[in-house]
Amino acid sequence: MMKFYKILLCAALVSLSGCEEMFYREVDFTIEGEEEMLVLETENIVGQSPNILVNHTFLFGSDRDERIGVVLDADVSLRINGGEWMPLYRYGVSPAYRILADSTKAPKIQALDTVEIAVSHPKYAPITARQIMPNTIKAEMREYELMNNGWVSVTLRLDAYRGNPDDMIAIRLDSGMVQMTYRRTGKILDNVFDAIYSTEPVFAEALNLQAAGYYGGHTGYDLFFPASALSEPMDIHLIADCMRGVNQELYRNLTVRNLTFSVRACTYDYYLYEQFHRAYKNLWLEEPSGVPSQEGNIMEEILKTVSETLGQQEKIAVYTNVEGGLGYLTGYSKVSVTLPEP
């Protein structure tokens, strides 16, 4: 069946390659009058000083190396809650603007602060950005269980949230592993958790990755829901999975180590930028271990493989909340929750 699938896939690729208009098209493009612009990158964290990076765009085909887009001599200023503008400077070889004129760090950003950033440079148009920070978030472990199939069932209790009406709540898997003993040799092996899943209806209120009826996220990627749904304390049930491709019958003495989640209250711009990032990378989610794949028809599988091979064909609008340029100013507060060690 696998050989047949490969042959059919190759045949489909050959047939599609004849359709030049499907994958290849000449586009009139001129660069006359096109100007490079500044790009702002800063993700503020409640309780920490800002860390601001400035880059600039450049025309495709320009003779430049990886670091040529970094702007090291910009005029960068920070204002908090409508106060005085504070010029920021770099320290040493670091590209980040984060030091005041007296060589101390910029003030720490607090919950619900209004943060404004202004950047100028003689070669580029000035840019500005503004963001109201989210409030703090509280979460704790309610219960957890290592299940017979190797999943770890976790219930988190989130306190009621009082922040901006459009803030989002984000939950992600930060780290963790299962130690297991190979029955035949007694050797201890480590298998790293790589995804979390949930069937909580609240995750249907935002754009999340889905597979086999589960909402989910890989390590380092968030499960989102609107903060407006957290007007009262809420229990969130999650499944942490590290058993994909593992025959559990070959192992014994499974022990969970360092399983850590982070719960964030983030700005809506954080959420929108993450959606752009996922679309750009064409992210998708695998089913939890032991859950049968939802089989589509074979042509759907072929077209999916073709899409992954050729890359993103549709244009994706670059997300920005920066006036006069590109980039992002986002923010979040965070609390970490770790399973107790056995």
URGIRA-V453990 format. One record per residue. SS is DSSP state (h for helix, s for strand, l for the rest). PSI is psi in degrees with one decimal (* if undefined). Layout:
# URGIRA-V453990
ss:SS psi:PSI
ss:SS psi:PSI
This chain:
# URGIRA-V453990
ss:l psi:-38.7
ss:h psi:-42.5
ss:h psi:-41.3
ss:h psi:-41.6
ss:h psi:-43.4
ss:h psi:-41.5
ss:h psi:-42.9
ss:h psi:-38.1
ss:h psi:-45.9
ss:h psi:-41.9
ss:h psi:-40.0
ss:h psi:-40.9
ss:h psi:-41.7
ss:h psi:-43.9
ss:h psi:-38.9
ss:h psi:-29.6
ss:h psi:-19.8
ss:l psi:-14.5
ss:l psi:79.7
ss:h psi:-34.0
ss:h psi:-17.4
ss:h psi:-36.4
ss:h psi:-8.3
ss:l psi:131.6
ss:l psi:133.3
ss:l psi:135.1
ss:l psi:129.6
ss:l psi:127.3
ss:l psi:126.0
ss:l psi:150.2
ss:l psi:9.3
ss:l psi:125.0
ss:l psi:-6.3
ss:l psi:132.0
ss:l psi:144.0
ss:l psi:153.2
ss:l psi:161.6
ss:s psi:150.5
ss:s psi:123.2
ss:s psi:136.2
ss:s psi:111.3
ss:s psi:129.4
ss:s psi:97.3
ss:s psi:143.0
ss:s psi:129.3
ss:l psi:128.9
ss:l psi:0.2
ss:l psi:157.9
ss:s psi:149.9
ss:l psi:153.2
ss:l psi:103.5
ss:s psi:127.9
ss:s psi:140.5
ss:s psi:127.5
ss:s psi:-176.5
ss:s psi:151.7
ss:l psi:161.7
ss:l psi:153.7
ss:l psi:138.9
ss:l psi:133.3
ss:l psi:-5.1
ss:l psi:148.7
ss:l psi:86.8
ss:l psi:150.8
ss:l psi:-176.3
ss:l psi:-31.9
ss:l psi:1.4
ss:l psi:-20.4
ss:l psi:-12.0
ss:s psi:133.5
ss:l psi:114.8
ss:l psi:-3.4
ss:l psi:34.5
ss:l psi:158.5
ss:s psi:112.3
ss:s psi:130.4
ss:s psi:147.5
ss:s psi:138.6
ss:s psi:137.2
ss:s psi:125.7
ss:l psi:39.1
ss:l psi:14.7
ss:l psi:-156.6
ss:l psi:145.6
ss:l psi:132.9
ss:s psi:113.3
ss:s psi:139.0
ss:s psi:148.5
ss:s psi:163.0
ss:s psi:160.2
ss:l psi:121.9
ss:l psi:-132.8
ss:l psi:-2.1
ss:l psi:136.5
ss:l psi:-5.7
ss:l psi:135.4
ss:s psi:113.1
ss:s psi:2.9
ss:s psi:137.8
ss:l psi:174.3
ss:l psi:-28.6
ss:l psi:13.7
ss:l psi:11.7
ss:l psi:162.1
ss:s psi:152.8
ss:l psi:156.4
ss:l psi:149.9
ss:s psi:140.1
ss:l psi:131.7
ss:l psi:165.9
ss:l psi:135.8
ss:l psi:10.8
ss:l psi:146.7
ss:s psi:117.3
ss:s psi:129.9
ss:s psi:140.2
ss:s psi:135.0
ss:s psi:133.1
ss:s psi:135.3
ss:s psi:158.1
ss:s psi:141.7
ss:l psi:-26.9
ss:l psi:-11.2
ss:s psi:160.0
ss:s psi:145.1
ss:s psi:155.3
ss:s psi:154.8
ss:s psi:157.8
ss:s psi:150.6
ss:s psi:141.1
ss:s psi:136.0
ss:s psi:122.3
ss:l psi:153.1
ss:l psi:171.6
ss:l psi:173.9
ss:l psi:159.8
ss:l psi:144.3
ss:l psi:137.5
ss:s psi:153.7
ss:s psi:163.4
ss:s psi:124.7
ss:s psi:-49.5
ss:s psi:159.8
ss:s psi:157.6
ss:s psi:131.1
ss:s psi:114.2
ss:l psi:165.7
ss:l psi:-27.2
ss:l psi:8.4
ss:l psi:-8.4
ss:l psi:155.6
ss:s psi:116.4
ss:s psi:126.2
ss:s psi:139.1
ss:s psi:119.8
ss:s psi:139.6
ss:s psi:120.1
ss:s psi:130.3
ss:l psi:159.9
ss:l psi:143.7
ss:l psi:134.9
ss:l psi:89.8
ss:l psi:-152.8
ss:l psi:145.0
ss:l psi:-23.6
ss:l psi:8.4
ss:l psi:160.2
ss:s psi:151.7
ss:s psi:134.2
ss:s psi:132.9
ss:s psi:132.3
ss:s psi:158.7
ss:s psi:120.8
ss:s psi:-45.6
ss:s psi:173.6
ss:s psi:157.5
ss:s psi:164.8
ss:s psi:125.4
ss:s psi:135.2
ss:s psi:152.8
ss:s psi:127.1
ss:s psi:121.7
ss:l psi:-35.6
ss:l psi:-34.3
ss:l psi:-16.4
ss:l psi:4.2
ss:l psi:137.5
ss:s psi:127.5
ss:s psi:152.0
ss:s psi:132.2
ss:s psi:124.4
ss:s psi:137.1
ss:l psi:135.1
ss:l psi:-4.4
ss:s psi:155.5
ss:s psi:154.2
ss:s psi:159.2
ss:s psi:152.1
ss:l psi:15.4
ss:l psi:128.3
ss:h psi:-24.6
ss:h psi:-26.0
ss:h psi:-12.3
ss:h psi:-11.4
ss:h psi:6.3
ss:l psi:169.4
ss:l psi:114.1
ss:l psi:154.0
ss:s psi:145.1
ss:s psi:149.0
ss:s psi:128.8
ss:l psi:38.1
ss:l psi:1.8
ss:s psi:142.5
ss:s psi:145.4
ss:s psi:173.7
ss:s psi:140.4
ss:s psi:167.1
ss:l psi:128.1
ss:l psi:-1.0
ss:l psi:147.1
ss:s psi:151.0
ss:s psi:124.7
ss:s psi:150.7
ss:s psi:156.7
ss:s psi:138.4
ss:h psi:-22.9
ss:h psi:-20.7
ss:h psi:-6.8
ss:l psi:43.2
ss:l psi:-19.3
ss:l psi:158.8
ss:l psi:145.6
ss:s psi:139.3
ss:s psi:130.8
ss:s psi:122.3
ss:s psi:131.2
ss:s psi:157.5
ss:s psi:124.4
ss:s psi:133.5
ss:s psi:132.7
ss:l psi:15.5
ss:l psi:9.9
ss:l psi:126.0
ss:l psi:6.6
ss:l psi:129.5
ss:l psi:101.3
ss:h psi:-24.2
ss:h psi:-18.0
ss:h psi:-3.1
ss:s psi:160.7
ss:s psi:173.7
ss:s psi:53.5
ss:s psi:129.9
ss:s psi:129.1
ss:s psi:135.4
ss:s psi:131.2
ss:s psi:39.1
ss:s psi:113.7
ss:s psi:133.0
ss:s psi:152.7
ss:s psi:139.5
ss:s psi:126.5
ss:s psi:143.8
ss:s psi:120.1
ss:s psi:158.5
ss:l psi:158.3
ss:h psi:-30.6
ss:h psi:-33.6
ss:h psi:-46.6
ss:h psi:-45.8
ss:h psi:-39.6
ss:h psi:-37.4
ss:h psi:-37.7
ss:h psi:-40.1
ss:h psi:-44.8
ss:h psi:-42.4
ss:h psi:-40.0
ss:h psi:-39.3
ss:h psi:-39.9
ss:h psi:-4.3
ss:l psi:49.0
ss:l psi:147.6
ss:l psi:165.7
ss:l psi:134.7
ss:l psi:156.3
ss:l psi:153.5
ss:l psi:155.3
ss:l psi:137.0
ss:l psi:-8.4
ss:l psi:124.5
ss:l psi:142.4
ss:l psi:146.4
ss:l psi:104.1
ss:l psi:127.8
ss:l psi:179.6
ss:l psi:161.5
ss:h psi:-31.0
ss:h psi:-35.8
ss:h psi:-40.7
ss:h psi:-39.5
ss:h psi:-46.6
ss:h psi:-34.3
ss:h psi:-44.0
ss:h psi:-41.3
ss:h psi:-42.9
ss:h psi:-42.6
ss:h psi:-33.5
ss:h psi:-44.3
ss:h psi:-16.6
ss:l psi:-175.8
ss:l psi:120.7
ss:l psi:-31.5
ss:l psi:147.2
ss:l psi:139.7
ss:l psi:122.7
ss:l psi:129.2
ss:l psi:126.8
ss:l psi:136.4
ss:l psi:145.5
ss:l psi:28.8
ss:l psi:126.5
ss:s psi:127.7
ss:l psi:-4.7
ss:l psi:-147.2
ss:s psi:170.3
ss:s psi:-160.0
ss:s psi:147.0
ss:s psi:109.1
ss:s psi:177.7
ss:s psi:158.2
ss:s psi:157.9
ss:s psi:158.7
ss:s psi:144.1
ss:s psi:139.1
ss:s psi:143.8
ss:s psi:122.9
ss:s psi:136.5
ss:l psi:139.1
ss:l psi:141.6
ss:l psi:143.1
ss:l psi:*
